[in-house]
Amino acid sequence: MQLTVNTEKFDELQALFIREVIDKVRIKLEEAGIKGLDMEEIAGSIAFSIASTLDDTAGVEVDGVEVRPYLTFRDDDDNLIHSGDNSYIYEFVPAELKRLFDV
């Protein structure tokens, strides 16, 4: 596997990834009977929390061990695509919420 910096592709993949996360959260909220604006607000809050954790902005420490994720995406050739820095998935949450809920 080769680590490849490609910020354009990385941004595209971050947006698709968080869209899928939001959609999975939406499905589970629907199954729980949550509807309308409540669902959008709760899904957004959960997605933002997940994104912040993945982006290494949430300050995760467990039993004295600091957890510092570094997100990459694998392409069809098993190369790892990254931005050269931490992910910033949280930035894509508002647009992807709008895309999923303002249909």
URTALIN-V654818 format. One record per backbone hydrogen bond with DSSP energy under -0.5 kcal/mol. NH is the residue of the N-H (numbers start at 0). CO is the residue of the C=O. E is the energy in kcal/mol with one decimal. If there is no record, write none. Layout:
BEGIN
nh: {NH | NH}
co: {CO | CO}
e: {E | E}
END
This chain:
BEGIN
nh: {3 | 3 | 5 | 5 | 9 | 10 | 11 | 12 | 13 | 14 | 15 | 16 | 17 | 18 | 19 | 20 | 21 | 22 | 23 | 24 | 25 | 26 | 27 | 28 | 29 | 30 | 31 | 32 | 33 | 37 | 38 | 39 | 40 | 41 | 42 | 43 | 44 | 45 | 46 | 47 | 48 | 49 | 50 | 51 | 52 | 53 | 54 | 55 | 56 | 57 | 59 | 61 | 64 | 65 | 66 | 67 | 72 | 74 | 77 | 79 | 80 | 80 | 81 | 82 | 90 | 91 | 92 | 92 | 95 | 96 | 97 | 98 | 99 | 100 | 101}
co: {1 | 79 | 3 | 81 | 5 | 6 | 7 | 8 | 9 | 10 | 11 | 12 | 13 | 14 | 15 | 16 | 17 | 18 | 19 | 20 | 21 | 22 | 23 | 24 | 25 | 26 | 27 | 29 | 28 | 34 | 34 | 35 | 36 | 37 | 38 | 39 | 40 | 41 | 42 | 43 | 44 | 45 | 46 | 47 | 48 | 49 | 50 | 52 | 51 | 51 | 66 | 64 | 61 | 63 | 59 | 65 | 80 | 78 | 74 | 1 | 72 | 78 | 3 | 84 | 87 | 88 | 88 | 89 | 91 | 92 | 93 | 94 | 95 | 96 | 97}
e: {-0.6 | -3.6 | -0.6 | -2.4 | -2.7 | -2.6 | -2.0 | -2.5 | -2.6 | -2.3 | -2.1 | -2.6 | -2.6 | -2.0 | -1.9 | -2.1 | -2.8 | -2.4 | -2.3 | -2.3 | -2.8 | -2.3 | -1.9 | -2.4 | -2.6 | -2.4 | -1.3 | -1.8 | -2.6 | -0.8 | -0.9 | -1.7 | -2.7 | -2.7 | -3.0 | -2.3 | -2.2 | -2.6 | -2.8 | -2.5 | -1.9 | -2.5 | -2.9 | -2.6 | -1.8 | -2.4 | -2.5 | -1.1 | -2.5 | -1.0 | -0.6 | -2.5 | -2.3 | -0.6 | -2.5 | -0.6 | -2.0 | -2.4 | -1.9 | -3.1 | -3.9 | -0.6 | -2.3 | -0.6 | -1.5 | -2.3 | -0.6 | -0.9 | -2.3 | -2.5 | -2.3 | -2.3 | -2.1 | -2.8 | -2.4}
END
